């Protein structure tokens, strides 16, 4: 069994309050869940309205599928025009490691 996750550091565009931040982040999380069947959450910078840290995780039978899905998630987040992806960190581990 392979376990993988990716964490994003994101700068939000035209956002001036935490309420506006939620209106950008919540639909993104819902779309990632729907499209890629991953677990996602806001994992940091909850108090800052222009920044967010998002994490996505996945369990898969083989590493190739895991890497394929996490790479697709990264491309999807990076292509969003309303945010700038500052960094992405990805990690995969095998259950026997």
C-alpha positions as CSV (number, residue, x, y, z in Angstrom):
1,X,0.0,0.0,0.0
2,X,1.3,3.5,-0.9
3,X,0.4,6.6,1.0
4,X,1.1,10.0,-0.6
5,X,0.4,13.6,0.1
6,X,1.0,17.0,-1.4
7,X,1.0,20.3,0.5
8,X,0.6,23.7,-1.3
9,X,1.6,27.2,-0.2
10,X,-0.8,29.5,-2.0
11,X,-1.0,33.3,-2.3
12,X,-4.6,34.3,-3.0
13,X,-5.3,37.1,-5.5
14,X,-8.0,39.7,-5.0
15,X,-9.1,38.7,-1.5
16,X,-9.6,41.3,1.3
17,X,-11.1,39.3,4.2
18,X,-11.4,35.8,5.6
19,X,-14.9,35.6,4.3
20,X,-13.6,36.2,0.7
21,X,-10.9,33.7,1.3
22,X,-13.4,31.0,2.2
23,X,-15.3,31.8,-1.0
24,X,-12.2,30.9,-3.0
25,X,-10.8,28.0,-0.9
26,X,-14.0,26.0,-0.3
27,X,-15.0,25.6,-3.9
28,X,-11.4,24.6,-4.7
29,X,-11.4,21.9,-2.0
30,X,-14.8,20.6,-3.2
31,X,-13.6,20.4,-6.8
32,X,-10.4,18.5,-5.8
33,X,-12.4,16.0,-3.8
34,X,-14.9,15.5,-6.7
35,X,-12.4,15.4,-9.5
36,X,-9.5,13.4,-8.0
37,X,-11.2,11.5,-5.1
38,X,-8.5,12.7,-2.7
39,X,-8.8,13.9,0.9
40,X,-8.1,17.6,1.1
41,X,-8.1,20.3,3.8
42,X,-6.8,23.7,4.6
43,X,-3.8,22.8,6.8
44,X,-2.3,26.2,7.6
45,X,-2.4,30.0,7.5
46,X,-6.1,30.0,8.5
47,X,-5.7,33.4,10.1
48,X,-4.2,35.1,7.1
49,X,-6.7,36.2,4.4
50,X,-4.2,36.3,1.5
51,X,-2.3,33.1,2.2
52,X,-3.4,29.5,2.6
53,X,-1.8,26.1,2.9
54,X,-3.7,23.2,1.5
55,X,-3.0,19.5,1.8
56,X,-4.2,16.6,-0.3
57,X,-3.7,12.9,0.6
58,X,-4.3,9.6,-1.2
59,X,-3.9,5.9,-0.5
60,X,-3.2,3.6,-3.6
61,X,-2.2,0.1,-4.4
62,X,0.7,1.2,-6.6
63,X,3.1,4.1,-6.6
64,X,2.5,5.0,-10.3
65,X,-1.2,5.7,-9.7
66,X,-0.4,7.7,-6.6
67,X,2.2,9.9,-8.4
68,X,-0.2,10.3,-11.4
69,X,-3.0,11.6,-9.2
70,X,-0.9,13.9,-7.0
71,X,0.7,15.4,-10.1
72,X,-2.7,16.0,-11.7
73,X,-3.8,17.7,-8.4
74,X,-0.7,20.0,-8.5
75,X,-1.3,20.9,-12.2
76,X,-5.0,21.7,-11.4
77,X,-4.1,24.0,-8.4
78,X,-1.3,25.7,-10.4
79,X,-3.6,26.5,-13.3
80,X,-6.1,28.4,-11.1
81,X,-6.1,32.1,-12.2
82,X,-7.3,33.4,-8.9
83,X,-4.3,32.2,-6.9
84,X,-0.5,31.9,-7.2
85,X,1.1,28.6,-6.2
86,X,4.2,29.6,-4.3
87,X,5.4,26.0,-3.5
88,X,4.3,22.4,-3.5
89,X,5.8,19.6,-1.5
90,X,5.0,16.0,-2.4
91,X,5.8,12.8,-0.5
92,X,5.1,9.1,-1.1
93,X,5.8,6.3,1.3
94,X,5.2,2.6,1.3
95,X,3.3,1.0,4.2
96,X,6.3,-1.3,4.8
97,X,8.8,1.5,5.1
